Amino acid sequence: MKILLSILVLLAPFNFSAFAWPPALADHPNGETSINDRTIEVFQHGVQPEWEYQAPQQDTFVVMHPKIVRDNAPLYVVLHSAGHDVFSCVNCTKTVGNHDIYRSPDDHYALYLDCRKNKGDWWWGGMHRGDKELTRKNSGGETKPVEKRVMATVAWAIKHYKIDRNRVYLSGNSMGGSGTLGIGLRHGDVFAAIKANVPAGVEHASQRMFLPPRKIPNGVIFHDPPLCIDYSGHNDRWSDGHDLFSKAMNDRNYAFLCYWGPFGHANNSANIKKTNDLIDSFDWLSMSKDQPYPVFANASCNSKLPWPDNLNSKEAGQINAFFRWKNFKDTAEILEISLFLVSSNHLDTKFKIPTSATSDVTLRRLQNFKIKPGERFKWEFGSAKGETKVGALGLITIRGLKITDARTILRIRAKKS
């Protein structure tokens, strides 16, 4: 009896709920309850069997509330770098210029996850370009426990805070940028758009998405992926492989905006913009999962990539930086979307903005306009028109459209049999 009482006394202060699911509220280590006039909450939790961790562990995440709390607010998800944990990551948001990608808009909820506490539980899926054996062990399309934990935590936050499910966004820096690509691209059913600041490697994304030269296995079906923004310094060793990654994103018809320059492994947006001022030029947080979007591929206005042979270049560059669109109709009978190039009246940049460019255009996330693979459709774009058929994966693609700074409606109708 005395032994039992002694055990109970020892365990009395222990928070059993912190090793359970759903997450339980916990104290901030410094007692903080708000940052930048926004309430923060700390949660701890254990593991779920379906995550397939080899041993029990405790994890922590932080939720930052919008300044004005409301239902149906967007959610901004953050994956920290290898040099941070969840608390130091959140602490960065106190200072403009300190890992700016971590800062969420004041009208969003923000979810900050942690992968530093438990050894080997890294965002990049267990892969590290400096460890070939670890990369081999964790390669392939099977998601790892940390990836499952991230998605389960996001799902919990969406439900708990009554988030707008169409406006969930994923971001990250360095290792968190690698995780953003690898986890985010795979989950187009959850994320409207993703943004990676100097991602520390593209292997994670390439493996999980079976990017070329790999092929998607039979029976594996991905949702239309989120629009992806990636800005990397080509003089940063972690950016190696962006030539293959960019080509794969292009060839798969995945929406991809890429900005680069000799800014190294930087995280201060103002400093990066001295080299490439386009990194925040596209409003990625306006993307909504319930709206169609165009994918631009093989565009004539793209810059020449510095990878792999011109890493000492002093030039900045871009892929798909100047294309814009506006949705008009998405019904069972017709799809209408305006395509155009941004003008200098709406974008202040050191880059020369083209007034005309050619690009292949693929349409994704169609909500109501549905035609099956192999079926034919008619299209009109200004004075241009044509007829073609839906691809094997159910994608509508039109080759070689001439897009200008004049807003022109692309109109698509199914061909009546």
KOLVEX-655221 format. One record per atom (N, C-alpha, C, CB): y, z, x. Coordinates in steps of 0.001 Angstrom, whole numbers, plus 500000, padded with zeros to 6 digits. Glycine has a CB too. Layout:
// KOLVEX-655221
YZX;...
***
This chain:
// KOLVEX-655221
498795500000500831;500000500000500000;501253500000500864;500007501213499061;501233500827501949;502384500883502846;502616499530503519;502184501978503906;501508498848503877;501627497529504509;502271496541503551;500246497010504960;501832496566502276;502385495669501267;503872495919501074;501646495837499940;504261497206501011;505675497538500847;506495497061502041;505849499047500661;505916497190503236;506621496745504444;506860495244504409;505827497122505704;505853494498503957;505991493045503857;507065492677502851;504660492401503464;507071493373501711;508067493089500682;509475493381501177;507778493901499427;509622494461501946;510937494791502503;511406493707503462;510894496147503222;510497493222504304;510848492183505266;511238490882504574;509688491936506218;510569490590503463;510811489326502775;511938489404501760;509560488876502092;512437490599501498;513448490768500453;514656489866500632;513901492194500414;515227489743501858;516408488895502004;516080487410502132;517192489332503203;514805487072502149;514406485685502379;514601484859501110;512937485612502846;515234483700501248;515522482834500103;514369481860499891;516853482065500313;513405482268499056;512252481409498811;512660480085498177;511247482121497921;513717480095497351;514129478874496653;514603477801497619;515229479185495655;515008478220498830;515463477246499819;514316476395500348;516152477954500971;513065476825500095;511911476048500526;511219475390499335;510926476937501285;511947475279498237;511384474695497027;512195473474496625;511350475728495880;511798472870495553;512540471762494949;512548472003493451;511905470357495306;513659471884492749;514911471261493179;515729472132494122;515740470919491981;516778471548494720;517600472270495691;518274473499495085;518653471345496266;518523474483495958;519186475719495542;520499475877496291;518276476944495785;521491476425495620;522779476682496263;522610477659497419;523795477230495245;523384477432498477;523344478297499656;524767478518500149;522455477680500781;524926479439501076;526243479733501634;526563478783502780;526312481190502115;527823478396502871;528292477644504034;528300478590505229;529719477026503785;527856478151506416;527787479061507569;529132479670507949;527230478329508756;530231478980507617;531560479516507912;532263480037506664;532416478451508572;531529480081505570;532102480598504338;533061479655503640;532795481857504619;533121478399504060;534061477453503449;533582477038502059;534235476209504344;534531476890501162;534217476444499800;534983475186499416;534522477549498805;535928474759500263;536669473529499985;537157472918501289;537859473803499035;537332471603501266;537875470848502393;538788469774501819;536732470218503282;539967469649502375;540935468654501897;541193468796500398;540436467240502206;541266470050499941;541515470355498524;540404469842497615;542842469757498088;539204469719498168;538048469296497381;536943470337497532;537548467885497829;536388470754496414;535314471748496422;534085471202497135;534953472167494989;533441472048497948;532170471674498558;531096472678498147;532295471605500105;529880472174498010;528720473006497707;527635472713498726;528205472756496259;526963473765499177;525866473643500129;524556473889499388;526035474642501321;523569473033499648;522255473181499030;521173473181500107;522000472050498003;520117473936499851;518936473923500705;517703473658499849;518794475263501480;516678473117500487;515457472803499740;514291472642500696;515639471524498898;513103472641500126;511893472371500885;511467470925500703;510767473315500462;510164470680500808;509663469308500740;508838469115499470;508818468972501990;508744467871499066;507855467495497973;506629466794498561;508588466575496939;505468466975497953;504239466383498508;504335464873498707;503070466690497601;505016464182497778;505067462720497864;505898462213499038;505623462157496585;506657463101499689;507395462673500880;506471462557502087;508535463654501184;505342463240502039;504291463137503065;504706463685504429;503879461699503221;505495464751504433;505730465461505688;504436466145506124;506883466501505534;504247466276507430;503027466874507959;503040468396507878;502825466444509389;504236468981507739;504352470442507674;505563470801506825;504472471066509101;505594472006506273;506763472432505491;508018472461506361;506520473823504868;509154472195505754;510422472310506459;511533472561505453;510712471038507293;512628473076505963;513806473310505128;514894472336505541;514304474781505247;515583471766504553;516692470857504826;517915471278504027;516303469403504494;519061470827504501;520347471196503913;521155469941503619;521135472141504854;521890469953502539;522870468900502301;524115469511501674;522283467787501390;525206468762501751;526495469217501233;527007468198500230;527524469428502381;527543468680499135;528190467825498140;529674468161498100;527540468003496731;530509467141498256;531953467299498135;532389466704496799;532704466617499330;533080467494496008;533500467058494680;534755466188494763;533755468272493776;534970465339493777;536257464639493707;537368465637493404;536223463520492628;538594465251493707;539710466163493446;539829466473491962;541021465565493961;539595465461491137;539564465667489688;538133465416489235;540586464721488932;537441466469488884;536022466361488537;535869465686487176;535350467760488528;534945464752487095;534678464058485836;533256463537485845;535682462901485609;532714463318484672;531425462653484565;531601461170484879;530812462852483151;530506460538485271;530482459098485517;531347458692486708;530943458359484281;531520459597487661;532247459278488892;531312458546489856;532819460570489555;531854457781490811;531015457134491825;530492458158492833;531805456029492554;529475457756493593;528888458614494623;528917457902495968;527439459008494252;529433458599496978;529558458080498341;528593458883499214;531052458181498877;527531458237499700;526483458917500463;526707458673501956;525066458423500029;526569459734502753;526871459653504190;525670460098505019;528103460517504535;525323459275506017;524308459618507017;525015459794508362;523182458511507104;524894460970508951;525633461281510176;524997460643511409;525719462787510365;525715460699512511;525229460175513790;524280461171514441;526408459863514735;523632460751515534;522693461626516240;523394462825516867;521956460842517316;524689462707517108;525429463802517715;525939464837516732;526566463260518472;525713464616515449;526203465536514431;525062466162513646;527148464819513486;525397467232512930;524561467721511848;525405467640510585;524041469189512118;524867468101509478;525585467920508218;526926468647508210;524733468405507061;526996469831508834;528242470596508788;529308470015509715;527975472047509158;528918469588510908;529908468969511799;530366467627511245;529325468785513215;529465466944510537;529819465681509886;530900465913508834;528574465031509241;530671466885507953;531657467196506918;532961467660507553;531117468273505956;532858468406508641;534051468916509313;534925467786509852;533653469848510449;534303466657510205;535062465502510698;536059464992509663;534111464377511093;535744465184508393;536595464625507340;537944465328507243;535887464706506006;538101466440507953;539386467145507942;540460466383508706;539226468538508534;540032465474509592;540970464806510491;540829463293510389;540745465261511939;541894462620510010;541887461158510002;541683460668511430;543212460586509396;540781459718511594;540489459192512921;539224459752513532;541627459465513828;538670460790512925;537446461400513435;536274460926512582;537548462958513430;535623459851513030;534513459265512280;534950458950510844;533294460222512278;535868458000510739;536494457701509445;535501457269508376;537525456627509619;534362456717508777;533371456279507797;532843457458506982;532213455563508496;532981458678507510;532501459865506796;533407460259505627;532383461031507760;534624459747505605;535605460165504596;535420459367503308;537045459988505131;535183460061502221;535022459389500930;536346459389500176;533919460075500086;536540458437499267;537739458460498428;537796459737497598;537776457229497508;539004460163497263;539187461430496557;538632461419495140;540641461777496513;538383460228494578;537861460174493210;536346459986493175;538533459048492443;535692460070494343;534236459973494434;533628461355494699;533827458978495550;532415461567494220;531584462614494799;531100462091496152;530372463000493848;530870463003497092;530309462613498383;529090463474498676;531363462746499516;528025462835499118;526774463514499452;526521463357500944;525578462945498619;526480464488501664;526248464488503109;524862465076503372;527360465302503867;523985464267503959;522624464715504240;522479465092505707;521608463626503868;521390465776506027;521164466258507394;519796465814507898;521281467795507455;519747465401509172;518443465095509774;518315465704511165;518234463579509849;519210466624511506;519216467174512863;518364468435513002;520631467479513281;518201469174511918;517548470477512018;516088470366512427;517649471207510701;515391469364511907;513951469257512126;513638468129513110;513220469020510793;512975468462514171;512724467549515280;512012466278514820;511900468246516351;512561465145515244;511930463860514964;512219463292513595;510482463988515119;513025463992512799;513276463570511420;514539462714511353;513408464798510488;514529461577512063;515743460791512247;515927459740511164;515724460126513597;517224459404510916;517536458402509887;516904457053510190;519041458238509754;516763456721511460;516316455363511776;514808455198511625;516728454997513188;514213456063510794;512821455870510412;511832456169511510;512622454487509955;512246456963512498;511340457293513584;511375456285514712;509951457406513065;512197455228514564;512288454212515617;513485454476516517;512387452806515005;513297454224517780;514359454398518766;514158453311519810;514340455847519414;515180452474520011;515012451329520902;514689451754522334;516268450477520891;514938453031522677;514614453510524011;513186454002524146;515546454600524390;512423454016523057;511051454518523077;510147453494522390;510948455917522377;509530452629523172;508728451543522616;507527452059521832;508259450623523726;506931453150522290;505762453683521600;506149454238520232;505090454772522446;507284454913520168;507758455446518896;508101454311517936;508982456351519111;508694453254518475;509010452092517645;507736451455517108;509822451061518444;506735451317517981;505466450735517538;504832451580516437;504496450597518722;504871452890516610;504239453807515674;504887453753514298;504293455217516214;506182453533514260;506917453606512998;507361452248512467;508116454481513168;506859451176513068;507211449838512612;506507449513511302;506858448798513677;506943448420510706;506325447972509463;507155448340508245;504942448559509332;506622448025507095;507372448196505860;507201449536505181;506994447148504922;506294450371505680;506050451654505022;507178452636505323;504700452240505469;507790453176504277;508876454133504479;508324455477504943;509691454309503185;509116456164505761;508718457432506353;509254458604505526;509217457526507806;508763459823505802;509184460982505000;510694461152504889;508603462226505582;511426460955505991;512874461158505930;513529460173504970;513490461018507323;513022458953504919;513577457952504010;513314458333502554;512983456567504310;512131458864502307;511795459310500951;512646460518500562;510290459660500849;512895461395501529;513740462566501256;515159462140500904;513761463515502469;515692461178501646;517042460689501358;517128460170499927;517441459580502352;516179459331499547;516249458713498228;516032459738497115;515217457596498117;515177460728497348;514968461773496344;516225462623496184;513771462661496730;516920462887497291;518144463685497227;519250462918496519;518600464089498634;519350461630496793;520337460799496092;520049460800494593;520327459348496644;518782460645494232;518409460644492810;518762461976492151;516901460358492648;518525463077492869;518869464399492330;520375464512492105;518389465516493283;521167464063493086;522626464154492975;523145463306491818;523290463714494286;522580462119491646;523001461246490546;522803461944489206;522218459916490576;521657462570489048;521355463245487786;522168464527487630;519863463562487699;522240465325488689;522884466640488613;524378466528488333;522661467408489908;525028465530488944;526481465397488797;526880464290487819;527110465126490148;525905463758487102;526162462727486088;526968461568486677;526912463332484882;526437461036487772;527084459959488528;526953458632487783;526471459843489942;527929457753487965;527825456376487497;526745455678488324;529204455626487608;525620455388487722;524483454825488457;524757453430489013;523275454773487560;525768452773488513;526102451443489018;527031451490490227;526739450625487923;527515452693490563;528480452797491661;528061453896492636;529899453078491113;526952453636493314;526449454519494364;526489453738495665;524994455037494048;527070454328496705;527320453624497964;526753454423499133;528836453378498163;526280453710500143;525687454353501318;526461453946502562;524187453978501463;526748454933503420;527495454663504646;526919455495505782;529003454966504456;527228455097507016;526756455873508152;527331455376509454;525260455843508217;527307456260510447;527810455962511784;526683456065512801;528963456912512159;526598455100513718;525650455124514827;524212455228514311;525963456296515774;523503456335514603;522166456494514036;522225456426512514;521538457825514489;523270457016511935;523445456945510488;523721455528510017;524571457855510053;524344454716510883;524543453309510557;523232452553510546;525500452668511542;522359452868511521;521025452273511540;520256452659510281;520250452712512797;520349453943509908;519697454395508688;520284453755507446;519792455887508578;521597453540507459;522250452886506326;521670451496506099;523764452796506556;521479450746507181;520897449411507055;519431449490506624;521019448650508384;518663450347507300;517225450406507046;516863450973505692;516567451213508097;517592452005505268;517317452624503971;518041451876502859;517737454106503977;519297451497503126;520115450897502079;519649449540501617;521498450785502544;519342448635502557;518934447286502166;517678447312501307;518701446425503402;516828448277501569;515549448388500862;515745448832499408;514628449374501590;516889449440499096;517058450071497788;518252449503497028;517222451572497951;518173448208496757;519198447565495951;519187448020494506;519031446085496007;518127448707494099;518083449263492749;518907450537492636;516646449540492342;519359451077493777;520140452321493783;521565452088494281;519452453376494655;521711451366495400;523016451230496038;523698449924495641;522872451303497554;524965450034495248;525749448844494924;526171448114496188;526980449219494096;526495448876497240;526924448295498513;526704449326499609;528421447845498460;526602448847500856;526414449735501998;527346449305503120;524935449729502474;527703450275503985;528607449965505097;528182450760506324;530087450282504723;527949450050507425;527455450664508654;528479450498509771;526102450048509067;528902451627510341;529821451648511477;528998451755512761;530843452834511362;529131450780513638;528404450679514910;526959451171514790;529129451477515990;526146450527513943;524760450977513778;524012450975515107;524030450089512769;523290452062515363;522556452210516625;521196451531516508;522386453712516999;521233450218516439;520012449439516349;519795448843514970;518841450289516718;519193447658514957;518887446969513699;517383446887513452;519488445563513708;516596447525514335;515141447437514206;514640448043512901;514471448128515378;515222449169512517;514798449851511297;514891448913510095;515653451108511058;516055448288509919;516246447373508793;515332446159508901;517704446923508717;515211445625510103;514378444433510294;512925444706509934;514471443946511738;512442445894510294;511064446251509980;510871446503508489;510648447479510770;511742447320507898;511545447705506499;511716446530505542;512512448809506125;512541445550505928;512779444393505061;511934443188505451;514243444015505094;511063443353506460;510223442247506934;511081441019507245;509142441893505881;512198441251507943;513101440145508231;512452439158509196;514420440667508811;512822437862509103;512262436847509990;512363437273511454;512973435510509781;511321436972512243;510233436023511930;509109436595511067;509641435518513204;509228437842510620;508213438402509726;508330437754508342;508362439949509622;507297437913507557;507313437428506184;507041438586505238;506275436299505982;507677438537504081;507434439565503077;505993439431502595;508442439447501886;505195440492502674;503789440401502264;503650440046500781;503072441723502550;502560439421500456;502268439116499059;502236440399498241;500929438363498930;502858440365497099;502869441525496221;504027442471496444;501615442267496377;504759442305497560;505927443146497827;507160442468497243;506104443401499359;507845443162496355;509031442608495702;510206443546495935;508786442394494177;511274443018496505;512490443799496711;513491443500495597;513110443496498097;514232444517495207;515367444287494324;516435443515495094;515935445633493774;517332442844494364;518463442229495047;519146443302495890;519466441582494027;519287443071497183;519826444124498050;521312444343497816;519582443780499513;521826445491498221;523265445731498106;524038444844499066;523590447203498372;525280444558498728;526150443897499690;526231444772500933;527571443633499090;526141444149502097;526056444885503361;527236444537504263;524728444578504079;527940445573504732;529008445414505722;528579446113507002;530370445990505197;528734445410508118;528299445916509421;529400445591510424;526913445288509861;529969446609511075;530923446318512146;530464446978513435;532344446798511768;530297446128514462;529672446536515716;530442445987516910;528216446067515767;530494446781517971;531079446317519222;530038445553520019;531632447497520043;530321444301520341;529301443531521058;529133443998522502;529655442052521038;530068444835522992;529907445440524315;529261446818524227;531257445545525015;528667447120523100;527935448362522864;526446448047522958;528299448993521468;525729448729523843;524304448417524040;523489448589522763;523721449301525134;523959449449521858;523226449669520614;523308448469519672;523757450904519914;524207447542519953;524379446401519046;523447445239519374;525814445920519090;522642445371520422;521719444291520785;520868443887519579;520812444725521961;520646442602519453;519807442104518364;520580441629517155;518862443158517943;521907441726517196;522685441296516039;522640439781515830;524120441745516191;522298439038516863;522129437597516677;520951437317515751;521923436893518034;519828437987516002;518643437792515164;518843438395513777;517410438412515831;519488439557513730;519721440223512448;520642439384511564;520325441624512668;521717438861512134;522661438050511363;521994436785510838;523876437686512221;521185436154511678;520487434944511242;519496435258510124;519758434289512425;518797436381510259;517823436758509233;518509437043507902;517022437982509682;519636437745507936;520373438029506702;520860436731506062;521568438968506986;521302435799506892;521754434493506401;520599433719505772;522377433675507546;519485433654506490;518361432841506025;517687433428504788;517342432690507134;517779434739504625;517215435386503437;518176435355502245;516847436827503760;519377434855502475;520396434861501425;520703436279500945;519943433999500246;520940437170501923;521393438526501634;522898438590501891;520622439583502504;523626439259501008;525083439331501136;525455440148502370;525718439950499863;526137439515503326;526361440127504635;527754439792505137;525301439658505648;528539440831505392;529832440690506042;529745441425507371;531001441248505147;530048440729508447;529913441320509778;531208441123510555;528715440697510544;531646442191511218;532854442149512041;532498442692513428;534026442979511386;533032442063514457;532732442539515808;533932442347516731;531505441807516375;533801442937517899;534820442850518937;534437443791520062;536231443193518378;535176443772521168;534846444639522304;535383446058522115;535402444045523596;534953446715521020;535444448071520754;534380449137520999;535939448170519325;533260448742521636;532255449714522036;531641450451520860;532854450698522982;531267451702521121;530591452521520105;531628453422519432;529433453377520741;532657452802518866;533825453531518370;533635453995516932;535068452660518468;534394455030516561;534325455548515191;535699455764514574;533557456847515171;536762455520515336;538129455673514844;538597454325514307;539087456194515968;538794454236513002;539097452945512380;540387452335512906;539188453102510880;541410453159513113;542692452637513598;542531452003514975;543746453756513651;541738452624515832;541514452058517161;540687450782517089;540822453076518061;539676450768516225;538859449565516076;539707448402515576;537686449821515113;540637448697514667;541468447640514086;542422447017515094;542257448187512924;542652447675516213;543448447052517269;542706445846517841;543768448073518387;541380445876517717;540544444779518196;540134443849517065;539308445325518889;539703444434515935;539312443638514767;539868444327513523;537743443477514675;540914443745512953;541606444381511830;540996444044510474;543052443979511835;539786443461510489;539140443076509232;538164444123508699;538414441777509420;537897445174509460;536759446046509127;536870446702507754;536623447117510171;538095446908507266;538279447504505942;538909446521504956;539145448754506048;538819445230505258;539540444234504457;538852443905503139;539711442971505253;537556444169503046;536837443890501796;536619445198501046;535470443178502075;536954445206499772;536838446418498955;535389446602498504;537787446347497723;534576447148499399;533145447285499111;532882448307498016;532391447679500372;533811449238497831;533622450257496804;533992449753495409;534446451483497139;534359448482495311;534563447864493992;533278447223493481;535683446811494058;532268447134494340;530996446533493928;530314447422492890;530066446317495152;529702446783491910;529000447515490858;527626446885490657;529817447511489525;526630447734490542;525251447257490488;524939446451489225;524310448426490578;525797446552488216;525556445834486961;526354444541486873;525896446722485780;526822444030488019;527590442788488023;527003441798489029;529069443069488350;526980440511488666;526495439497489610;527392439413490842;526415438125488926;526822438918491931;527636438637493111;527095437397493817;527653439853494075;527976436656494493;527535435490495257;527207435878496692;528609434396495238;526258435183497269;525937435314498690;526372434029499381;524403435594498917;527143434158500439;527618433000501188;526778432859502456;529136433137501534;526265431663502694;525399431426503851;525785430113504524;523906431400503430;525572430070505838;525862428869506632;527315428425506467;524919427727506230;528221429375506400;529631429068506155;530281428447507388;530390430334505743;531130427463507151;531790426761508256;532899427588508898;532361425449507764;533354428640508224;534471429433508746;534016430663509522;535368429862507612;532717430808509753;532228431942510534;532540431761512013;530721432119510332;532799432869512690;533021432832514136;531690432668514865;533743434115514612;531768432208516103;530568432102516926;530169433494517401;530799431149518135;528903433822517236;528418435145517630;528459435330519148;526992435359517117;528822436538519604;528791436807521044;527403437193521546;529769437907521381;526524437602520634;525163437974521018;524310436718521152;524542438949519982;523408436624522111;523119437616523159;523761437295524503;521635437735523345;524459436156524602;524820435634525921;526285435783526304;524464434211525987;527113436306525415;528544436368525716;529091437767525433;529317435316524893;528386438773525922;528731440158525606;529983440640526325;527582441060525951;530458439882527302;531696440245527999;532925439607527358;531612439834529463;532720438924526250;533830438264525570;534881439275525116;533318437465524372;536134438875525193;537236439709524715;537625439348523282;538449439567525638;536912438389522695;537250437897521366;536603438732520260;536827436447521231;537331438891519171;536778439489517957;536304438366517042;537833440396517235;535423438704516114;534911437672515223;534426438238513906;533796436921515889;533943437317513041;533560437713511686;532546436753511091;534786437788510790;531803437254510139;530941436445509278;531316436744507833;529417436738509543;531657435709507091;531920435791505639;533080436714505275;530680436265504925;534043436869506175;535119437834505940;536138437383504901;535827438114507224;536238436084504643;537360435581503850;536982435148502435;537988434428504557;535704435208502097;535282434794500759;535530435905499743;533797434403500761;535947435490498539;536152436420497441;535639435774496153;537658436816497313;535519436568495103;535035436039493830;535493436923492683;533504435924493835;535359436379491476;535629437140490262;534671436673489183;537110436977489804;533990437633488554;533041437303487495;533764437029486185;532028438436487312;533286436003485461;533856435673484161;532823435783483043;534441434273484189;531712435064483169;530704435089482111;529316435247482713;530774433808481257;528506436025482042;527095436157482403;526340436372481099;526847437347483430;526035435268480425;525328435321479154;523985434620479304;526166434672478020;523207434631478258;521910433966478307;522056432453478455;521109434289477053;523225431905478055;523414430455478056;524197429940479257;524112430040476803;525102430762479799;526010430248480820;526415431352481794;527256429635480168;526627430925483038;527129431828484075;528399431217484646;526058432071485201;529466432007484713;530725431542485282;531252432580486264;531765431263484171;531555432105487472;532088432985488501;533088432190489332;530947433574489396;534254432757489552;535297432099490325;535101432401491809;536700432553489854;535117431353492627;534950431494494075;536216431015494771;533710430697494578;536642431740495798;537856431338496503;537935432042497854;539107431652495657;538841431558498690;539143432192499964;540379433065499799;539356431134501079;540355434245500397;541515435123500337;542686434442501048;541199436511500977;543883434691500571;545063434071501177;545825435087502015;545984433477500094;546734434582502824;547551435458503665;548479436336502834;548368434630504649;548679435975501570;549484436817500680;548763438112500319;549837436053499408;547430438096500457;546633439256500065;545899439901501236;545637438855499013;545998439308502416;545322439877503583;546192439695504814;543936439221503796;546609440806505389;547407440795506611;546460440972507791;548507441917506591;546318439947508598;545360439978509700;545837439118510861;543985439507509226;545334439439512050;545610438624513229;544771437348513224;545342439426514505;543703437353512435;542844436182512356;543552435050511606;541513436538511667;543215433835511962;543696432687511202;542823432546509961;543673431378512064;543439432656508793;542694432585507540;542528431122507137;543413433389506419;541312430663506944;541113429263506556;541579429013505125;539637428873506699;541987427801504863;542352427416503493;541234426625502833;543648426591503491;540214426268503628;539078425519503098;537859425796503963;539384423994503044;536699425906503332;535450426122504067;534289425657503206;535278427619504467;533208425263503846;531992424919503108;530972426037503294;531410423551503584;530191426261502252;529186427319502311;528116427067501262;529832428708502103;526888427456501598;525858427552500572;526133428814499766;524414427573501197;525870428768498477;526129429919497607;524875430243496805;527327429640496656;524426431490496927;523291431993496153;523790433114495248;522137432497497090;523297433155494034;523754434151493066;522689435220492867;524103433484491721;523113436476492963;522197437608492818;522712438594491769;522006438321494169;521815439483491376;522088440524490378;522583439952489047;523117441501490922;522028438819488659;522375438270487352;521843439214486279;521796436825487168;522675439499485292;522316440476484272;521708439835483028;523532441276483885;522276438731482592;521850438118481328;521375436681481487;522979438157480338;521947435965482444;521570434569482662;520280434536483481;522715433777483384;519190434200482830;517885434236483485;517181432893483328;517016435370482906;516829432281484442;515957431112484403;514868431299485451;516760429789484652;513719430743485191;512530431014485981;512441430106487204;511292430853485124;511682430542488223;511460429692489396;510940428314488991;510473430362490360;511533427290489580;511113425927489296;511863425266488160;509675425912488991;512513426051487299;513283425465486208;514567424842486748;513608426527485137;515033423818486074;516215423097486537;517476423635485857;516065421588486266;518591423503486568;519873423921486014;520957422942486446;520227425361486462;522027422904485671;523185422075485987;524327422971486454;523614421224484758;525107422460487396;526237423237487887;527488422370488007;525900423870489238;528635423023487873;529938422380488053;530814423299488896;530616422066486674;531558422692489804;532491423456490632;533687422560490910;531818423949491973;534744422714490117;535862421791490203;535398420397489818;536471421792491619;535662419428490678;535238418056490405;533802417792490837;536161417085491099;533218418741491572;531833418567492023;530872419030490940;531577419344493335;529743418369490857;528718418762489885;527364418303490378;529015418172488482;526328418888489824;524998418491490240;523928419150489399;524786418821491688;522700418865489783;521542419432489094;520489419761490140;520976418446488011;519913420930490055;518855421321490990;517944422323490300;519449421922492304;517003422885491038;516064423807490408;516078425168491091;514657423227490433;515646426160490351;515596427526490845;514529427632491931;515310428521489691;514829428395492988;513892428545494088;512672429370493715;514581429170495258;511717429412494647;510439430082494392;510611431573494124;509504429882495570;511668432177494680;511908433607494478;512820433882493287;512511434212495728;513110432832492518;513949433010491338;515436432988491628;513607434288490676;515823432497492810;517231432485493194;517885431148492876;517376432795494676;519111431223492398;519930430040492153;520783429811493396;520824430206490864;520575428692494071;521326428368495284;521899426970495173;520434428486496536;523165426837495538;523835425536495566;524331425317496987;525021425463494523;523972424195497562;524266423927498968;525631423265499146;523180423045499571;526305423645500215;527474422926500696;528668422868499768;527089421584501010;528961423940499059;530157423946498217;531412424015499090;530122425137497222;532412423244498720;533702423315499404;534571424323498664;534397421907499471;534862425428499332;535612426529498729;536986426588499382;534856427891498889;538025426725498562;539396426754499071;540086428032498601;540189425499498605;541380428131498923;542142429292498467;542578429157497010;543360429494499350;542240428027496383;542478427859494943;541264428388494184;542752426352494581;541485429266493249;540377429866492509;539713428809491630;540871431060491649;538423428598491878;537680427556491172;536427428162490564;537318426385492122;536164427826489308;535027428418488606;533751427627488880;535299428478487094;532732428339489327;531380427791489413;530711428072488074;530561428416490620;530302427006487400;529718427114486056;528276426619486104;530550426298485008;527359427419485612;525934427077485668;525321427205484282;525182427983486678;524562426181483916;523838426188482644;522395425770482893;524515425242481604;521491426357482147;520100425909482213;520002424520481608;519151426901481478;519188423659482216;519001422316481679;518055422383480496;518459421350482761;518497421834479390;517660421842478194;516533420839478342;518493421531476942;515339421269477955;514171420383478087;514135419367476958;512867421201478099;
***
